[in-house]
Amino acid sequence: MSLADANTPAPSAAPKSSILTTDARTKKRNRAEARFKAYGIGAIVLGLAFLAALLVSIIGNGIPAYTQTFVTVPVYLDPAVVDKQGNRDPAEMAKTTTFGYAPLIQNAFATEVSQNGITTDMAPKKLADILSASATGQVRQTVLDDPELVGQTVEFRLLASSRVDGYLKGRVTREALARDKNLDAAHLDIIDTLRTAGVVNRTWNWDFIFGADASESRPEQAGIGVSMVGSLFMMLVVLVLSLPIGVATSIYLEEFAPKNRWTDIIEVNISNLAAVPSIVFGILGLAVFIQFGHLPKSAPLVGGLVLTLMTLPTIIISTRAALSAVPPSIRDAALGIGASKMQSVFHHVLPLAMPGILTGTIIGLAQALGETAPLLLIGMVGYIASNMPDGIAAGFMAPNSAMPAQIYEWAKRADPAYYERAWGGIIILLLFLMTMNIIAVILRRRFERRW
């Protein structure tokens, strides 16, 4: 070997790895990342599947509540029964109770059955079990509203009983009626014949949307309209009180309040109040507003005050977050050109934070709209208001219910027709919540500014 060969360095070994090739550790990380991505996609798909199942269940169980079975019956309004004095005076005719109208309706329905070729040995009273218990009240109110109808034969669309309605909706079967003391198979045969003749029909039920609650013996007459009005008046109270108080509190704590022990205590308490169970606010409202303040029980005003206390922490926290998200440079620039502290907040910071403030407010209102426990404690239960409020003052002060409390009351009643109406009420409540969230998105985009 020559000296030159001895001094020549040996060729270096080939590199063990390259950026162009994937080593084992990189492959392991890629597999872990792929698994995590699959877990995330699986969680989303599972969540959407549960949401779809929930929506299908709500819609499938709630849609039947928006249709109702009616029976068309011509009723002769006998003057000897409904207007014994013959003066056509509503005050005198009101002395005839619904019990006096029952024989008229029973005989009229028995006549209608026989005219459709149906032969039965059932007495008219037993045969009238097909009709709702509200039929007598409906006929009586029609006569009192228009006394000139006395002596005429008037065609009425009377509600069928909940069992008949359930039979036509598939909720009640012939086998189930074997244990029912109200209807039997003979009634169902009559119903099938009358349905073919067009006397019994199932149509859209506007009274469910605009009507009031009914007693447990008349589920087919129950509606959610009055409780919707109660929720509306409550939300007006919550909006008028919680928005200015919550925003003003947030502005003071975030922009003006000194950072000391007292403000720290206030902030901790606000955060704690946001986590307090809603039933505690109901107890507070019962003690303060009703027992101490002597405000009317079951009034939407009291419900609104209770929900305002519950909503304030949510609005304060969301508003403070929106204010703190505004860059400090905005405040410094305003102060630098001679604006006062208040001018910099109200002319610059607050407009930029408005999308977050509105979003937090509407989310807080949506949360309050779905609360039930505090309303039950102040007496806002079902079947306490049979008519719409007479005016704005009555809307705030007269006893009423709210949609979530009404749904709860229906769900705990024994008749399956009320269970059906509870699902139908949930659909309306979800529509309200969706509307409020859509409004929040629209307002956010409307007031959003770029900096």
Protein Blocks (a to p, Z undefined) as FASTA:
>chain_A
ZZklmmpccdddddfbdfkbccfklmmmmmmmmmmmmmmmmmmmmmmmmmmmmmmmmmmm
mmmmmpccdddddddddfklmmmnonopaklmmmpcfklmmmmmmmmmmmmmmmnopacf
bdfklmmmmpcfklmmmmmmmmmmmmmlgopacdddddddfklmmmmnopacfklmmmpc
kbcfklmmmmmmmmmnomaccdddfklmmmccddfklmmlgcfklmmmmmmmmmmmmmmm
mmmmmmmmmmmmmmmmccdfklmmmmmmmmmmmmpcfklmmmmmmmmmmmmnopaehiak
lmmmmmmmmmmmmmmmmmmmmmmmpcfklmmmmmmnopafklmmmmmmmmmmmmmmmmmm
mmmmmmmmmpmklmmmnopaghkbfbdcfblklmmmpgcddfklmmmmmmmpmblklmmm
mmmmmmmmmmmmmmmmmmmmmmmmmmpccZZ
